[in-house]
Structures are given as structure tokens and as C-alpha cells.
Amino acid sequence: MGDINYIDLFFESWTLWILLGCSLFALAVTLERWWFYRKVKFHPKKFLEILGKIAVLVSQNKAEDSIHTIQGLSGPIPDIIRTAIANRNRSKVELDELLTAARMEQRLVLERWLGVLGTLGNTAPFIGLFGTVIGIIKAFHDLAVSGSGGPAVVAAGISEALVATAAGLLVAIPSVVVYNIYMKKVKEMATNMEVASIRLLVVLHGGR
């Protein structure tokens, strides 16, 4: 039994083409989300500095000037701050509800495309397994047609068919790992947004 020619096998198997497309899609999502999370990263220490400035301006009845404290900043927490400042004159209950809605909207933005990684992590092994089943069927069919070659022919066909399963796992494992890492980032950001909302509510409304 000779070595497997992976290049020829790749061009003969349409399931491997599908898995290649899945891997490229997963890579694109991974890079896009990495760049997005890097761009919107906001340190809690910086937020406390901004919160201190907002508290001073509020105490001086200059709350409208506090919008300048986040000039040029983007991301979930700066958007939460903008929402709080823009609606500072509403009641405490109304502002709390608006901040809750803003956090939900920001979470949707943070989780965008992550479902793709989760889906690929779940389905890629099945795509590979499907390719393996087709390959095994083809191997036994070729043996039945030729009527010769014995177990060696079947073994060669099955070994080639199992490449599809390996390829499916090769796509699925990194997708699941990256998905879990990014979901952890989303949960951390969601917690930071909730903490920021509570502190902003206290600063803008105090005990009222």
C-alpha cells in the first residue's frame, strides 16, 4: 500500500472543499473579532478616571460638559456613558431601564459572528464524517467491481476516507477554542458594562 497523495485526494473529495471553505470562514471571523475586541478594549482604571471627572462636573452642575470626557473614545462602555449622560435628566428608574437596553444592544454587537464559530465547531466533524462514509462506500464499491485486490485495496480506500474526518476535526477544534475564548471576553465586557451602569447611575442620581 503506497503513501496517500493528499493533493489528489483533496481535488477528488468535495467534502474537503466544503471544509476548506469552513476553515477560511472561521479564520476570517476569528481575525475580524480579534481586531474588533482589540479596538474596543477599555480598561477599568481609565473608566474610574472618567467617572471621577463626571462626578466633579455633576457636582458643579455642569453635567452637559461631561460628554467631553469620552471625546474620541469608542466601544461598549463609552457608548454606555454617552447614553447615561444624554438621558441624565430622566428619572432613576427610566435611566436604569435605558442603560439595561443599551447593555443588551452592546452585547449583540459583541457577540456578532460568534455563532458562526460555534456552528462550525459543532458541524465540521459531521461534514468530515459524511465524507468518510462516502469514501468507505466508494472503497467497497471499487472492491466489488474489481473483484480483486483483497483487504489491501479496502484498507487504502478507508485510510483515504478517514482524511475527511481528520479535516473536520482540524476545523472544529480551533473553532471551538476560539469561540470559548471570545465568549469569555464578551462576558467580561458585559460585567464591566453592568458595573459601569451602576456607578454612572449613582453618580448622576445619587440616592434619589
Beta strands, then each sheet from edge to edge (+ up, - down):
end
